[in-house]
Amino acid sequence: MFVVTRYRVPEPESEQFAQLARQALEALAERPGCLEGRVSRSIDEPDLWLLSTRWQSVGTYRRALSHPEVKVRAVPLMYRCIDEPTAFEDQVSFAAGQGLTEHESDLIVE
Protein backbone atom coordinates (compact mmCIF):
# COMPACT_ATOMS: atom_id res chain seq x y z
CA MET A 1 0.00 0.00 0.00
CA PHE A 2 1.09 3.57 -0.41
CA VAL A 3 0.30 6.85 1.29
CA VAL A 4 0.25 10.22 -0.45
CA THR A 5 -0.15 13.50 1.43
CA ARG A 6 -0.22 16.78 -0.45
CA TYR A 7 0.58 20.21 0.96
CA ARG A 8 0.10 23.81 -0.17
CA VAL A 9 3.17 25.72 0.98
CA PRO A 10 3.66 29.43 0.30
CA GLU A 11 7.07 30.17 -1.21
CA PRO A 12 8.40 32.01 1.87
CA GLU A 13 7.78 28.84 3.92
CA SER A 14 9.19 26.34 1.40
CA GLU A 15 12.67 25.99 2.92
CA GLN A 16 11.33 25.37 6.41
CA PHE A 17 8.70 22.99 5.04
CA ALA A 18 11.34 20.99 3.15
CA GLN A 19 13.28 20.50 6.40
CA LEU A 20 10.14 19.42 8.30
CA ALA A 21 9.19 17.05 5.48
CA ARG A 22 12.67 15.50 5.52
CA GLN A 23 12.42 14.93 9.28
CA ALA A 24 8.99 13.35 8.84
CA LEU A 25 10.28 11.06 6.10
CA GLU A 26 13.27 10.04 8.23
CA ALA A 27 10.95 9.14 11.13
CA LEU A 28 8.65 7.10 8.89
CA ALA A 29 11.58 5.39 7.12
CA GLU A 30 12.88 4.13 10.47
CA ARG A 31 9.69 2.17 11.13
CA PRO A 32 9.34 -1.52 10.23
CA GLY A 33 7.37 -2.04 7.05
CA CYS A 34 8.33 1.22 5.34
CA LEU A 35 9.57 0.19 1.90
CA GLU A 36 10.29 3.59 0.36
CA GLY A 37 9.40 7.24 0.55
CA ARG A 38 9.99 10.61 -1.04
CA VAL A 39 9.35 14.30 -0.65
CA SER A 40 8.47 15.92 -3.98
CA ARG A 41 7.55 19.34 -5.30
CA SER A 42 5.29 20.02 -8.28
CA ILE A 43 7.08 21.29 -11.36
CA ASP A 44 3.87 23.01 -12.53
CA GLU A 45 2.69 24.45 -9.19
CA PRO A 46 5.74 25.11 -6.97
CA ASP A 47 3.58 25.65 -3.88
CA LEU A 48 2.28 22.07 -4.12
CA TRP A 49 4.38 19.49 -2.25
CA LEU A 50 4.00 15.74 -1.77
CA LEU A 51 5.12 13.26 0.86
CA SER A 52 4.66 9.70 -0.36
CA THR A 53 5.56 6.42 1.30
CA ARG A 54 5.07 2.76 0.43
CA TRP A 55 4.35 0.16 3.11
CA GLN A 56 4.24 -3.62 3.42
CA SER A 57 0.67 -3.46 4.71
CA VAL A 58 -2.00 -1.27 6.21
CA GLY A 59 -1.02 -2.64 9.62
CA THR A 60 2.64 -1.62 9.38
CA TYR A 61 1.59 1.87 8.31
CA ARG A 62 -0.88 2.28 11.17
CA ARG A 63 1.62 0.96 13.71
CA ALA A 64 4.21 3.42 12.40
CA LEU A 65 1.83 6.34 12.93
CA SER A 66 1.33 5.36 16.55
CA HIS A 67 5.07 5.20 17.32
CA PRO A 68 6.17 8.05 19.65
CA GLU A 69 9.01 9.20 17.38
CA VAL A 70 6.67 9.45 14.40
CA LYS A 71 4.15 11.38 16.47
CA VAL A 72 6.85 13.90 17.35
CA ARG A 73 8.52 14.19 13.92
CA ALA A 74 5.88 13.35 11.29
CA VAL A 75 2.39 13.94 12.62
CA PRO A 76 2.86 17.73 13.08
CA LEU A 77 3.66 17.97 9.37
CA MET A 78 0.63 15.87 8.49
CA TYR A 79 -1.65 18.39 10.20
CA ARG A 80 -0.71 20.77 7.38
CA CYS A 81 -1.74 18.40 4.59
CA ILE A 82 -4.63 18.96 2.21
CA ASP A 83 -7.74 17.27 3.63
CA GLU A 84 -8.31 14.35 1.27
CA PRO A 85 -7.92 10.54 1.33
CA THR A 86 -4.24 9.60 1.62
CA ALA A 87 -3.92 5.79 1.83
CA PHE A 88 -4.24 3.65 -1.29
CA GLU A 89 -3.65 0.04 -2.23
CA ASP A 90 -2.42 -1.15 -5.61
CA GLN A 91 -4.90 -2.82 -7.92
CA VAL A 92 -2.57 -3.16 -10.92
CA SER A 93 1.10 -2.18 -11.01
CA PHE A 94 3.94 -2.15 -13.53
CA ALA A 95 7.65 -2.71 -12.97
CA ALA A 96 10.35 -2.78 -15.63
CA GLY A 97 11.27 -6.37 -16.38
CA GLN A 98 8.17 -7.68 -14.61
CA GLY A 99 5.31 -6.24 -16.63
CA LEU A 100 1.86 -5.77 -15.18
CA THR A 101 0.89 -7.37 -11.87
CA GLU A 102 -2.63 -7.56 -10.46
CA HIS A 103 -2.96 -7.34 -6.68
CA GLU A 104 -5.55 -8.73 -4.30
CA SER A 105 -7.27 -6.24 -2.06
CA ASP A 106 -6.77 -6.07 1.70
CA LEU A 107 -10.04 -4.14 2.00
CA ILE A 108 -12.82 -5.72 4.01
CA VAL A 109 -16.05 -5.35 2.06
CA GLU A 110 -19.20 -5.58 4.14
C-alpha positions in Angstrom: 0.0 0.0 0.0 1.1 3.6 -0.4 0.3 6.9 1.3 0.2 10.2 -0.4 -0.1 13.5 1.4 -0.2 16.8 -0.4 0.6 20.2 1.0 0.1 23.8 -0.2 3.2 25.7 1.0 3.7 29.4 0.3 7.1 30.2 -1.2 8.4 32.0 1.9 7.8 28.8 3.9 9.2 26.3 1.4 12.7 26.0 2.9 11.3 25.4 6.4 8.7 23.0 5.0 11.3 21.0 3.1 13.3 20.5 6.4 10.1 19.4 8.3 9.2 17.0 5.5 12.7 15.5 5.5 12.4 14.9 9.3 9.0 13.4 8.8 10.3 11.1 6.1 13.3 10.0 8.2 10.9 9.1 11.1 8.7 7.1 8.9 11.6 5.4 7.1 12.9 4.1 10.5 9.7 2.2 11.1 9.3 -1.5 10.2 7.4 -2.0 7.1 8.3 1.2 5.3 9.6 0.2 1.9 10.3 3.6 0.4 9.4 7.2 0.5 10.0 10.6 -1.0 9.3 14.3 -0.6 8.5 15.9 -4.0 7.6 19.3 -5.3 5.3 20.0 -8.3 7.1 21.3 -11.4 3.9 23.0 -12.5 2.7 24.4 -9.2 5.7 25.1 -7.0 3.6 25.7 -3.9 2.3 22.1 -4.1 4.4 19.5 -2.2 4.0 15.7 -1.8 5.1 13.3 0.9 4.7 9.7 -0.4 5.6 6.4 1.3 5.1 2.8 0.4 4.4 0.2 3.1 4.2 -3.6 3.4 0.7 -3.5 4.7 -2.0 -1.3 6.2 -1.0 -2.6 9.6 2.6 -1.6 9.4 1.6 1.9 8.3 -0.9 2.3 11.2 1.6 1.0 13.7 4.2 3.4 12.4 1.8 6.3 12.9 1.3 5.4 16.6 5.1 5.2 17.3 6.2 8.1 19.6 9.0 9.2 17.4 6.7 9.4 14.4 4.1 11.4 16.5 6.9 13.9 17.4 8.5 14.2 13.9 5.9 13.4 11.3 2.4 13.9 12.6 2.9 17.7 13.1 3.7 18.0 9.4 0.6 15.9 8.5 -1.6 18.4 10.2 -0.7 20.8 7.4 -1.7 18.4 4.6 -4.6 19.0 2.2 -7.7 17.3 3.6 -8.3 14.4 1.3 -7.9 10.5 1.3 -4.2 9.6 1.6 -3.9 5.8 1.8 -4.2 3.6 -1.3 -3.7 0.0 -2.2 -2.4 -1.1 -5.6 -4.9 -2.8 -7.9 -2.6 -3.2 -10.9 1.1 -2.2 -11.0 3.9 -2.1 -13.5 7.6 -2.7 -13.0 10.3 -2.8 -15.6 11.3 -6.4 -16.4 8.2 -7.7 -14.6 5.3 -6.2 -16.6 1.9 -5.8 -15.2 0.9 -7.4 -11.9 -2.6 -7.6 -10.5 -3.0 -7.3 -6.7 -5.6 -8.7 -4.3 -7.3 -6.2 -2.1 -6.8 -6.1 1.7 -10.0 -4.1 2.0 -12.8 -5.7 4.0 -16.0 -5.4 2.1 -19.2 -5.6 4.1 
